[in-house]
């Protein structure tokens, strides 16, 4: 074999090059898959937070009155309503920087007063103005790192488009995550009050889901029974890990 290879150096070189290219393609595909899986896991973790279970419905979501029934009738306090969807910055928005045009964000609508047990990165936000987020129409929060990259500051206004409808939003605060994992997860996330998210996404009177934190051990089953007793037909409660799976 050695003698044959010495007589045909170009053929041997091309064979080695072909094998190298094949290995490089396989490695690059594997790296791309792992990066995509990690990004998805981080995004799911940022949105789901510490919820152990999630109440979900059909494509149209849940009636927002279900949240009231869970807290009042079922007596479950560790529940949090969520409205989520995707929106893009409008090309004709007040902030017309090229790097902002058409950027796609995940919009997360929350109730700030019930968020403490669920998404800890909101508690670490020094510049979070709860009153502005709840009372000011179109108010949103954005990651401080994303705001720095896009040249945005608290108080700036953006045009946001979802479902073909454009609305103006205002940045009223910056989220400052305390670790690298939260920083990566919040890169393309906008946090708003429930009412603002419903208006932007066209989901008035509806919720995307309701997050639940159940107690550990034997205390979880009685709470689950109380929750299932008030769920309407077509609505179910599942473990939060099922979202990632």
Number of C-alpha atoms within 10 A of each C-alpha: 6 7 7 9 12 11 11 11 11 11 12 14 11 11 12 12 12 12 11 11 12 12 11 12 12 11 12 12 11 12 12 12 12 12 12 12 13 13 14 14 16 18 22 16 20 21 21 21 17 17 22 17 21 23 23 19 20 11 7 10 18 25 17 17 11 18 20 15 15 21 15 11 14 18 13 19 13 18 23 23 25 23 25 22 16 17 22 20 23 23 18 13 19 12 17 14 12 10 10 19 18 16 14 17 16 18 25 23 25 23 17 19 9 14 19 14 15 22 17 16 19 18 17 13 18 12 14 17 14 15 9 16 24 20 12 15 16 24 24 28 27 23 23 22 18 18 17 10 10 13 13 19 16 16 13 13 19 23 20 28 21 19 11 9 12 18 16 17 23 20 23 23 24 24 24 21 22 13 9 8 13 18 19 17 21 24 17 15 21 23 27 29 25 24 20 27 26 22 15 25 23 13 21 15 14 20 26 24 23 24 26 27 19 19 14 9 7 8 10 12 13 11 16 17 11 15 21 15 12 14 17 12 7 9 15 14 18 14 13 21 14 9 13 12 6
